[in-house]
Amino acid sequence: MRNEASRMPVLMSGLGVAFLSLLDAAMKEITHSYPLMQAITIRYGMGTFFAGLIYFLFWRKLPSRDAVRRNALRAVFVVGTAVCFFTAINRLPLVEAVALTFLAPLLMAFLGRVILKETVSLNALVATLVGFCGVAVIARGDGMVGGEGTDLIGLMAALGCAFFYALSMVLMRQQSAHDSVFTIVFLANCMAFLIVLPVGLWNWQPVAPSHWMLGLLVGLFGTCGHFCLAWAYARGHAARLGVMEYTAFVWAMILGYYFFAEVPSVWTFSGAALIIAACLFATFGSSSEKSHVKS
């Protein structure tokens, strides 16, 4: 993997995070208007359209049977990530849900140990403890502010999203040795769409024209975000680019306030600071590289 000294990989990584943050905000609106599985079907249907367009425009050949087999299991975890995350953003403030999913980089270290036989450093162990302290701060603060108690379903969904996302990323590392980025992104969208389609159609409701347009934006944002990150991580060291992932917290705060009138509490800021500090400590305290493509 190349390691360019220019700023372009860093800028492209930040652009990818911005695209995916816009996707999150758009999906929060869609999940408020339609059943969850219908919303996810729209997301991956539109993602398949745009990812497939790019795949056949640049790759120009059908995925091999082996590629389909390699990516099938990961598609299941991609769907799990989506179900958990969109449940979380439907029940929690956008910035809080995003902050909780920042535990994914820490979980990747432990799943990498189990699946890829990578060594788990002492830094990763310490960072995990600090990160879960951040989760406890956010959960405790949510229970104290407003007196309504912690939304346990939203909290567990956000943590489940972090786990499934980390697992899908570890599997993606395995697949990247055999499949191109075009193949991985296209099959992730296509196979996830096929998995959720029957359930999405079961409770399908008529979709307003404005929401079809919003769905098109979701597909476009998701595809652009994935390919921006893939381009960046093919050219820059993950430790250098990983910091840009935490700009999602800023985007979530801005978009949550502007579109949903959500004002983060001091508990959310404090817990997010602990989670981000833990991830940065684990990232810069380890020499191992990470790859990142978001479902």
ZAVEX-336957 format. One line per 8 residues: number of its first residue (from 1); for each residue x, y, z of C-alpha. Coordinates in nm, 4 decimals. Layout:
// residues N
NUM = X Y Z | ...
END
This chain:
// residues 295
1 = 0.0000 0.0000 0.0000 | 0.1310 0.3404 -0.0988 | 0.1963 0.6169 0.1531 | 0.1862 0.9511 -0.0260 | 0.3284 1.2531 0.1515 | 0.0772 1.4933 -0.0071 | -0.2366 1.6149 0.1646 | -0.4706 1.4655 -0.0960
9 = -0.5311 1.1342 0.0887 | -0.6153 1.3272 0.4064 | -0.8512 1.5612 0.2200 | -1.0206 1.2730 0.0388 | -1.0645 1.0869 0.3670 | -1.2293 1.3913 0.5219 | -1.4532 1.4276 0.2160 | -1.5581 1.0631 0.2462
17 = -1.6538 1.1121 0.6120 | -1.8543 1.4211 0.5143 | -2.0483 1.2264 0.2490 | -2.1318 0.9490 0.4948 | -2.2380 1.2020 0.7580 | -2.4832 1.3523 0.5077 | -2.6110 0.9996 0.4426 | -2.6701 0.9512 0.8169
25 = -2.8719 1.2733 0.8426 | -3.0823 1.1855 0.5368 | -3.1475 0.8352 0.6696 | -3.2584 0.9753 1.0040 | -3.5347 1.1582 0.8173 | -3.6313 0.8488 0.6149 | -3.6396 0.6199 0.9209 | -3.8771 0.8667 1.0878
33 = -4.1205 0.8345 0.7951 | -4.1136 0.4641 0.7035 | -4.0650 0.1220 0.8659 | -3.7003 0.0525 0.9442 | -3.6514 -0.2312 0.6947 | -3.8194 -0.0343 0.4173 | -3.5820 0.2557 0.4865 | -3.2825 0.0203 0.4732
41 = -3.4144 -0.1342 0.1499 | -3.4301 0.2138 -0.0044 | -3.0781 0.2869 0.1181 | -2.9198 -0.0240 -0.0320 | -3.1365 -0.0197 -0.3426 | -3.0093 0.3270 -0.4272 | -2.6583 0.2305 -0.3182 | -2.6660 -0.0670 -0.5546
49 = -2.7715 0.1595 -0.8417 | -2.4827 0.4030 -0.7986 | -2.2203 0.1457 -0.6958 | -2.3230 -0.0769 -0.9854 | -2.3033 0.2153 -1.2283 | -1.9461 0.2897 -1.1196 | -1.8521 -0.0797 -1.1078 | -1.9593 -0.1603 -1.4636
57 = -1.8306 0.1725 -1.5967 | -1.4766 0.1179 -1.4668 | -1.4447 -0.2580 -1.3982 | -1.6563 -0.3844 -1.6884 | -1.6862 -0.7472 -1.5882 | -1.9125 -0.9565 -1.3698 | -1.7879 -1.0515 -1.0218 | -1.6512 -1.4049 -1.0083
65 = -1.8301 -1.6802 -0.8212 | -1.5464 -1.6858 -0.5679 | -1.5823 -1.3107 -0.5105 | -1.9547 -1.3504 -0.4449 | -1.8842 -1.6314 -0.1999 | -1.6151 -1.4313 -0.0173 | -1.8379 -1.1251 0.0206 | -2.1613 -1.3056 0.1154
73 = -2.0874 -1.3374 0.4883 | -1.9665 -0.9794 0.5125 | -2.2923 -0.8598 0.3506 | -2.4830 -1.0116 0.6443 | -2.2775 -0.8066 0.8898 | -2.3157 -0.4967 0.6709 | -2.6924 -0.5362 0.7067 | -2.6518 -0.5860 1.0824
81 = -2.4517 -0.2642 1.0979 | -2.7209 -0.0744 0.9086 | -3.0118 -0.2109 1.1150 | -2.8380 -0.1234 1.4428 | -2.7166 0.2191 1.3324 | -3.0443 0.3356 1.1810 | -3.2274 0.2107 1.4899 | -2.9861 0.4138 1.7021
89 = -3.0223 0.7381 1.5068 | -3.4007 0.6977 1.5121 | -3.4036 0.6773 1.8926 | -3.1013 0.8893 1.9944 | -2.9734 1.2336 1.9012 | -2.7583 1.2021 1.5895 | -2.4386 1.3220 1.7573 | -2.4849 1.0805 2.0500
97 = -2.5403 0.7800 1.8230 | -2.2329 0.8676 1.6150 | -2.0195 0.9151 1.9269 | -2.1087 0.5685 2.0562 | -2.0140 0.4036 1.7265 | -1.6591 0.5398 1.7668 | -1.5920 0.2273 1.9744 | -1.5617 0.0325 1.6475
105 = -1.1858 0.0967 1.5997 | -1.1205 -0.0474 1.9439 | -1.3320 -0.3558 1.8794 | -1.1469 -0.4113 1.5527 | -0.8261 -0.4786 1.7454 | -0.9830 -0.7636 1.9402 | -1.1696 -0.9113 1.6453 | -0.8492 -0.8894 1.4467
113 = -0.6836 -1.1001 1.7138 | -0.9536 -1.3687 1.6887 | -0.9946 -1.3747 1.3093 | -0.6614 -1.2514 1.1713 | -0.4404 -1.3624 1.4620 | -0.3137 -1.0084 1.5146 | -0.1519 -0.9132 1.8436 | -0.3582 -0.7046 2.0871
121 = -0.1338 -0.4432 2.2453 | -0.1488 -0.3075 2.5985 | -0.2431 0.0291 2.4453 | -0.5523 -0.1317 2.2914 | -0.6544 -0.2782 2.6268 | -0.6188 0.0566 2.8035 | -0.7991 0.2362 2.5209 | -1.0893 -0.0081 2.5411
129 = -1.1375 0.0623 2.9112 | -1.1288 0.4381 2.8526 | -1.3656 0.4055 2.5590 | -1.6232 0.2148 2.7583 | -1.5948 0.4793 3.0309 | -1.6986 0.7255 2.7617 | -2.0013 0.5109 2.6797 | -2.0927 0.5018 3.0501
137 = -2.0675 0.8817 3.0726 | -2.3018 0.9296 2.7745 | -2.5494 0.6713 2.9066 | -2.5412 0.8148 3.2586 | -2.5831 1.1697 3.1332 | -2.8761 1.0677 2.9129 | -3.0478 0.9290 3.2190 | -2.9868 1.2425 3.4263
145 = -3.0814 1.5045 3.1668 | -3.4550 1.5365 3.1224 | -3.5402 1.2669 3.3767 | -3.6641 1.0188 3.1144 | -3.3902 0.7637 3.1639 | -3.1514 0.6065 2.9196 | -3.2957 0.4729 2.5943 | -3.1527 0.1242 2.6344
153 = -3.2667 0.0103 2.2913 | -3.0954 0.3053 2.1240 | -2.7841 0.2581 2.3367 | -2.7576 -0.1142 2.2651 | -2.8260 -0.0544 1.8954 | -2.5375 0.1935 1.8743 | -2.3032 -0.0488 2.0493 | -2.4262 -0.3314 1.8256
161 = -2.3506 -0.1139 1.5249 | -1.9930 -0.0647 1.6471 | -1.9499 -0.4417 1.6856 | -2.0978 -0.5378 1.3471 | -1.9080 -0.2602 1.1732 | -1.5796 -0.3715 1.3283 | -1.6493 -0.7319 1.2295 | -1.7344 -0.6342 0.8722
169 = -1.4120 -0.4342 0.8509 | -1.1984 -0.7273 0.9657 | -1.3626 -0.9459 0.7008 | -1.3036 -0.6714 0.4451 | -0.9318 -0.6855 0.5254 | -0.9325 -1.0518 0.4339 | -1.1209 -0.9897 0.1104 | -0.9036 -0.6978 -0.0028
177 = -0.6232 -0.9460 -0.0725 | -0.8410 -1.1065 -0.3425 | -1.0985 -0.8495 -0.4621 | -1.0769 -0.4941 -0.5932 | -1.2317 -0.1991 -0.4123 | -1.4883 -0.1772 -0.6941 | -1.5910 -0.5385 -0.6320 | -1.6095 -0.5051 -0.2536
185 = -1.8201 -0.1869 -0.2591 | -2.0535 -0.3120 -0.5327 | -2.1124 -0.6552 -0.3787 | -2.1614 -0.5078 -0.0310 | -2.4458 -0.2881 -0.1592 | -2.5957 -0.5437 -0.3979 | -2.5975 -0.8388 -0.1589 | -2.7208 -0.6270 0.1333
193 = -3.0073 -0.5103 -0.0887 | -3.1014 -0.8673 -0.1774 | -3.0964 -0.9655 0.1911 | -3.3260 -0.6847 0.3111 | -3.5573 -0.6675 0.0065 | -3.8075 -0.9414 0.1102 | -3.8508 -0.7944 0.4594 | -3.8650 -0.4401 0.3247
201 = -4.1403 -0.5322 0.0769 | -4.3419 -0.7094 0.3478 | -4.4310 -0.3828 0.5248 | -4.3840 -0.1495 0.2274 | -4.5614 0.1850 0.2396 | -4.6090 0.4307 -0.0487 | -4.3051 0.6586 -0.0765 | -4.3525 1.0304 -0.1339
209 = -4.1715 1.1775 -0.4383 | -3.9632 1.3993 -0.2091 | -3.8448 1.0923 -0.0185 | -3.7514 0.9138 -0.3421 | -3.5302 1.2127 -0.4165 | -3.3879 1.1902 -0.0661 | -3.3252 0.8190 -0.1264 | -3.1315 0.9011 -0.4423
217 = -2.9152 1.1376 -0.2383 | -2.8599 0.8619 0.0182 | -2.7362 0.6258 -0.2530 | -2.5155 0.8934 -0.4045 | -2.3703 1.0046 -0.0695 | -2.3017 0.6459 0.0372 | -2.1288 0.5493 -0.2868 | -1.9214 0.8681 -0.3034
225 = -1.8224 0.8298 0.0614 | -1.7124 0.4690 0.0176 | -1.5021 0.5382 -0.2876 | -1.3436 0.8514 -0.1364 | -1.2338 0.6505 0.1664 | -1.1163 0.3600 -0.0485 | -0.9082 0.5951 -0.2645 | -0.7576 0.7640 0.0412
233 = -0.6705 0.4456 0.2287 | -0.5030 0.3012 -0.0793 | -0.2627 0.5968 -0.0783 | -0.2125 0.7008 0.2834 | -0.1170 0.5422 0.6143 | -0.4242 0.4555 0.8198 | -0.2772 0.6137 1.1352 | -0.2555 0.9408 0.9464
241 = -0.6027 0.9210 0.7930 | -0.7903 0.7654 1.0845 | -0.8092 1.0975 1.2676 | -1.0437 1.2261 0.9961 | -1.3045 0.9704 1.1023 | -1.3714 1.1763 1.4133 | -1.4814 1.4739 1.2047 | -1.8075 1.2753 1.1832
249 = -1.8798 1.3956 1.5370 | -1.8601 1.7586 1.4209 | -2.0781 1.6862 1.1174 | -2.3330 1.5036 1.3359 | -2.3465 1.7973 1.5757 | -2.3991 2.0497 1.2932 | -2.6502 1.8420 1.0968 | -2.8366 1.7301 1.4093
257 = -2.8773 2.0906 1.5235 | -2.9657 2.2322 1.1810 | -3.2130 1.9649 1.0648 | -3.3463 1.8144 1.3894 | -3.2941 2.0929 1.6487 | -3.0777 1.8575 1.8585 | -2.8476 2.0269 2.1111 | -2.5777 1.7929 2.2531
265 = -2.5479 1.7874 2.6304 | -2.2234 1.8333 2.8209 | -2.2411 1.4595 2.9003 | -2.2380 1.3756 2.5303 | -1.9400 1.6033 2.4736 | -1.7552 1.4556 2.7714 | -1.8240 1.0937 2.6763 | -1.7344 1.1580 2.3124
273 = -1.4071 1.3197 2.4226 | -1.3163 1.0043 2.6185 | -1.4057 0.7769 2.3246 | -1.2100 0.9870 2.0745 | -0.9113 1.0094 2.3096 | -0.9167 0.6306 2.3521 | -0.9265 0.5734 1.9757 | -0.6448 0.8213 1.9126
281 = -0.4364 0.6590 2.1856 | -0.4890 0.3160 2.0327 | -0.4190 0.4460 1.6812 | -0.0993 0.6374 1.7492 | 0.0220 0.3902 2.0095 | 0.0229 0.1075 1.7555 | 0.2209 0.0658 1.4367 | -0.0389 -0.1564 1.2705
289 = -0.2419 -0.0213 0.9802 | -0.6179 -0.0271 0.9377 | -0.8388 -0.0170 0.6310 | -1.1785 0.1547 0.6318 | -1.4753 0.1146 0.3931 | -1.8531 0.2272 0.5839 | -2.1623 0.0379 0.5121
END
